[in-house]
Amino acid sequence: MTVLRISRAGPLTTIQDEGRFGLLRHGISASGPMDRGAFAAAGALAGGGAGGIEFTAAGIELVVGSGSCVAGFAGGGFVARHNGRVVEWNGAVTLDAGDTLAITPGAWGNYGYLRFDRNIAVEPVMGSIATNSRVALGGLKGRPLRAGDVLELGVPGHTRAPLPIPPLAEGPVRFTWGLQADMFSRELRSRFAEASFTVTTRMDRMGVRLDDPEQVFGGATALSLVSDAIVPGDIQILGDGTPIVLMRDHQPTGGYPRIATVIGADLDRFAQLRPGNPVAFQPVSLEHAQAALRGGGP
């Protein structure tokens, strides 16, 4: 058994796995990593242990209390130090008893991942160890990790070949038109697809609010509708005209119109945009979105 002691953890540092799918009809979102590609890459670098730690822009530091493990790390641009020595990011290191691993902020990104060659030993809830701290579900007592927490690593995971780390994508964030897009005029939809928005500080695992400097939705009336199911990537327009992109811990239903949905292939990239970053959107067809998700499209 390997024991890890958390000595520093930024806000919203949580235990995650791939998520708990198929439960939205019961009012439970899937949760899981904000950047699924980086989560998978960190796991492959580590050797495939189940679960991992998602940390935010402030980083994390831990000490190995006993035992040993391989730790893999990937995600936004961070700086990793093993016993004070800078190591390559993305990458992996072997940690022995007494070793420290410190991760500090880098040039870009909101989320990074620590995964291990052993499974994180916490009890699954509804088939998953993913944390949704808004409803105190999963992870370590349903809450974010903090300094002083102790995690145990159990049985070894399945060894996987390291995944190639794709380069940071550029250009507009692609979307498909949403179920309520026709509640907005053709002119407004065109302006939405041509405008530039800004990521605000009002962001968490539930959603990211955008600033609308061009006032695309400045004249919007208090739009509302009967609540229906929503999914990660949905772009809701709130009653005051604020666009919000729903993320992994989204509420199960929403009563504001959804003008668009960020495609699955671009949601990881969107999650890594820091406050103050500009963001533009580009409409694509459903066929394009499906091909991009399979890796067969641009």
N, C-alpha and C positions, 0 to 999 in steps of 0.2 A: 504494500500500500504506500502510495506517495502522498505526502501532505504538503499543501501550498498555503502560505499565509499571505493575505493581502495587506500590504503596508501603505498603499495609496491607491485610491480609485476615484476617477472623475465622476461627475453626475451621470446618472443613467447607465452606469456600467452594469451589465446583466449577463446571466447565463442564458444561452440560446442553443437551440438545435434547429433542425430544418422546419419545425413548426407543427402545429396540431391542425391538420386539414380535415375538412368534411364536417365541421361543427358550427359553421356560420348559421345554419338553420336553427341552431339552439342558442344563438346570440353570442357565440364565442369566436373571435377572430383567430386567424392562424398564428399570429405573431411570427417568430423566427427572425433571422438576421435582416438588417436593413440593406446590406449589400451581400446578396446571396453568392455572387461570384467570388468575392473575397473570402467569405466564410468557407466555401468549398476549397479554395486554393490553400488557405491556412491548414485545413484538415489534411489535405494531400501532402503538404510539406511536413506535417507532424507525424503522419503515419496512420491516420484514420480513426482516432478515438472519437467516440460519440460525444456530441455537445462541444461547447466552447464558450469563451468569454468575449462578449462584444463590449468594447470600450469606446468612449467618446473622445472628443478633440483634446481633452486634458490629459489623456493617457492613463497609465496604470503602472504599479510596481508591485512585485511579489517576491517572496523568499521561499525557498524549498526547506520545509521543516524537517522532512525525512524522506528517504527513498530517492528515486531519480526518475526522469522522464525526458522525452523529446518534446520541445515546444515549437510549433510552427506559427508564424505570424504574417499577416497580409492585410490589405485594406488601403485606406488613404495614405498620404505621405507622412509617415511618422519616423522617429529615430529610436532604435532599440539598442540598449546597452546590456551586455552580459557581464556581470561582475565589474561594471564600470567601463568596459571596453565596447566601443561602437561596433555593431555587427550589421551585415547587409540586410536591408529591408527591400522586398519581402524575403523571408528566409526561415531558418530553423536552427536551434541550438540544443545541445544536450545539457540538462540541468541536473546537478547532483545536490545532495544535502548541503545546506549552507549557502548555495548559490543565490544570487539576486538577478532578476530580469526587470529592467526599468524601461518603460516606453514613454517618450515625451513627444509633444506636438511637433509636426513638421510643416511643410509648405502648403499642403492642401488636404481637404477631406475632413469628414466628421466622424467616421467610424473605422475602427480597426478590429482585428480578431486575433485571439490567442487560442490555439487548439493544441491538443496533446496526443501522444501515441497511446494513451489510456482513456477509458471512459470517465467522465465526471460523475462521481457517485452521489447523485441526488435522486430523490424519489420522483418518478414521472407522475404527472397529473394529466388525466385524460389522454394518456399515450404519449406525452411529450414532456421534456424538461424546460421548454421555452418559457421565459419569464414575460408576463404581462403585468407590470407593476401597477397599472391603473386599476386593475381588479384583483391584485394580490394573488396571482395565479402562477404556479410553476416556479422554477429556479430555486433559489435559497429563500424559503419562507415568503415567496411571492414578492420580493423587494429587490431593488438594486443592491449590488455589492458595495461594501464600504470597508475602510481600514479596520483591521482586526478580524475580519472574517477568515475562516479556515475552510478550505475545500480539500476533499479527498479524491484521488484518482484510483480507480479500481482496475478492472481487467483490461488487458491490452486490446486495442482496436484492430481493425483489419488494415494491413499495409496497402497503400495505394501509390501508384506512380504520381510524382508531382505534376500538377497541372500547369500549362503555360499561363503566365500572367499577361492578359491582354493589355495593350497600351490604353491610356486614358482616352476615351472617345471625345470628339469635339463636335461642335455644331448644335443646331436646335434639338431640343428634346422632342421626340416623335410621339404622336398621340393619334387615337381614333376618336371620332366624334361620339359623344355620350348619348345616353338614352333620352335626355331632355334637351339636346342641342337645339331642337326646333322651337324651344321656348324663347330663344334669342333670335333677333333679326339676322338676315343674311349679311347685312352690312356689319353688324357687331361681330359676327363670327369671323368675317374677313379681317377685321381689326385685331381680334384676338390672335389670329394666326400670323399677323405681321408685326405685332408689338413686342417690346422687351419689358420683362418684369424683373423684380429683384427679390432674392431670398431674404426674408426678415429673420430677426432673432426669435420670433415666435414659432419655434419648431421643436418637435419631439418625435417620439416613435409613433404617435397617433396621427400627426399631420404637420404640414409645412405651410405657413401663411406667406403669401406673396404680396409685395408692394406693387401697386399699379400706377407708376409715375405718369403714364400717358392717359390715365383715366378712361381706359377702355370700358370699365364697368361703373364709371363715376355717376352716370345717370340712371343706374339700375334701380328699379323699385324694389320693395320688400318681397322678393320672390320666395315662395314656399309651396310645398306640395305634400301629399300624403307620403309618409316615410316608407321607403322601400330599401331593399338590400343594396349594399355598396361593396366595393372591392378596392384593394390597394391600387393606387394610381389614379383613382377618380378625382377629377378636378371639380370641386363644388364652388358655386358662387354664393357667398353668404348674403344675408338680407341687406347688409350695408355695402355690397358690391365687392367685398374682399375675396379674392380667389384663394382657395386652400387645396393643397394636394394631399390626399389621404394616404397614410403610410401603413406599416405592418400591424400596428395595434389599433387600427381604425375601429370606430364603433360599428355595430352590426347593421344599423339602418341609418338613413339620413333623410331629412326633410327639406333640403335645399337642392336646386337643380344642378345636375352634373353636365357641364358643357362638353367635357372630354374625359378621356382616360389615357394616362401615360402608358405606352406599351411596355410589356414585361421586359423586353431587351434593354430598355433605357431607364428603368426604375432604379437600378443600382447606382447608375451614374447620377441621377437626380438626387438621390439620398446623400451623396458625397458633396453636394454644393454647399459651401459655407455661407453664413449670413453676409450680405453685401454682394454676393455673386449675381451677375445678370443671368437671366434665363429667357430664351425664346422657344417657341413651340412650333412644330411643323406637323400638319395633318398627313396621315398615311392611310392606306387601305387596310382592311382586316387581313387580307392575304399577305401584304407586306409585313404586318406585325407578326403574323404566324411564322413567316419565313425567317424573320430576324431572330425570333425566339429559338427557332431550331438551329440557328447558326448558318442558314443557307441563303440569307439575304444580306443586303448592305447595311 
